[in-house]
Amino acid sequence: MKEFKTDVFKEGRCLNAYEYFGAHAEKKGVTFRTYAPGAQGVNIFGSFNEWTETPMERDEQGCYSIHIDNAKAGDLYKYVIYGHNGWRAEHNDPYGFYTELRPAAASIVVGKSAFKFTDEEWMKNRTDMKEKPMSVYEVHLGAFIKNPKDENGWYSYKEIAKPLIDYVKKSGYSHIEMMPLCEYPFDGSWGYQLTGYFAPTSRYGKPDELKLLVNECHKAGIGVIMDFVPVHFAVDDYSLKLYDTTPLYEQGGGSNWGSFMFNHARGEVSSFLLSSAEYWINEFHFDGLRVDAVSNLIYNGGEQAKGENAAGMRFARNLTTLIKEKHPSVMLFAEDSSSWQGGVTKPVEEGGLGFDYKWDMGWMYDSLYFLSLTPEERKKNYHKLTFSMWYYYTERFILSLSHDEVVVGHGTLLEKVHGSDEDKFAQLRAYYVYMYMHPGKKLNFMGNEIAERQEWNETKEVEFGLLEKKEHKGIYELVCKLQKLYNEKKVLFANEYDRENYEWLYCDDKAEPVYVMKRIAGKESYVAVLNFSDKDIKDFEIKLDKEEEEKEASEEKEPAKKKVKKKEESWSLILDSNAKDYGGEGSDASSELKSSKRVMTIDVPAYSGLIYEVR
């Protein structure tokens, strides 16, 4: 192993603690190490000693270790930790690399990996996607499709690889984001309350099988992101709770999720979490981590009123700094619902947190709320769809329609939309046009792309049978078409965090909820005309020049320079959300338009999204 520096570990800046702690198989036997400074003593027992306790040796730093000659890969083991007043508790290994399937909880010795990655080309060319199109398909691995031959309905990492990869490629996504794959005890937590930060969940197979899945994704040209949960952990007695008979990992009080909050002020805890992040990136070749609940790292309890969380932000900055120094092409995403102004994606040296991307929760909340309103109510809430562009340039945002929006009473995307069934589909199609024409990377949770009717939970697979119905198949075909445009048209992703890339041609709340968005890259530009009212609007006029520019020009005190006359524009329709190919009834939208005196006049069908190429 590489040199383990105790001082760096205790400072909270260690990335390789997993190479020292845990169970490490050697040519003969296994060396076990665990960090338990508050314990009075630690014993080990397992299948190698017939579950009789064998004392471990303590060093001056509070690390307990032992080498057991007859231990081997596949053996089960636990630590028995003793404290004051006869305290005795059995724990699995915090740094364990594999664990029994729940409800069993013993750690399992893992030997040297037999898997050899063959993704050299991908790794060599991997980027952080800042200048490339990135659309992410969020997946719960055990519920994408169900295995009728398995009592839990799970396919293994190896078995799910081909169907998942084939579908993601067919649908045009660049990346898969997997909900947490660290070991966890309760299926209903979906992996967000963990017990094994270095152990791939045994639900779907062994560690080498997960490596195979990532490798196959890379060979198919698909990146893989994993959800990472460094804020809180599961309360189960056998795991991190009071690990060394003292609150080693946790801080006082519980979390909003009924779990324990990590004590990031302890360097050993921060090093534990940093090493976990490094483990998944280095050992499994994950291309990114989506860091959960970042608002709790920014504010105490995730609430601004409770003040900034200095220890949490220090951890976040160490995470982004150390990981990006070692893996520049790895992406770090912040799932942050706060309005902290310090700059989640601003560089650390400028006072920010250093993440590559931030989930745009405000865009999601505002836009889905807007969809739930009647057309009349939308007039009063017109700027719910424009507000995101007021703050858009403050961070590097990814537009996310995640699992959180379609679970536990929130309703599916389709069911959130106001109106009759037919109107819901029409509006959802227009909404997807809005999403893909809005600057920012994209993320969609599995099933959203086919307009599922049932809320998601971990016991059901994606309702792929809905694709036999034209309206659901239409939504899917529209999303695929939008993905294709997004991937192929540079104007839709190049310089998307530059103000020159975007313009509102129309965002006036004095009339119907109609919007006109323009994306610009050099001489190339595309326009989206969106109508979220239930009325067909005839002869709608769109001024091609900004009114504020005209006003500024008229107020110039200096002699006006000779103006270059701007040429008229021609618009060619390349997508109509109500086309029959997308499950609509077709519309009378004009396929070709030409401006007059720099004004474009257009008929806009009700509940529609139209994309035009500007010539």
Disulfide bonds with the S-S distance in Angstrom:
none
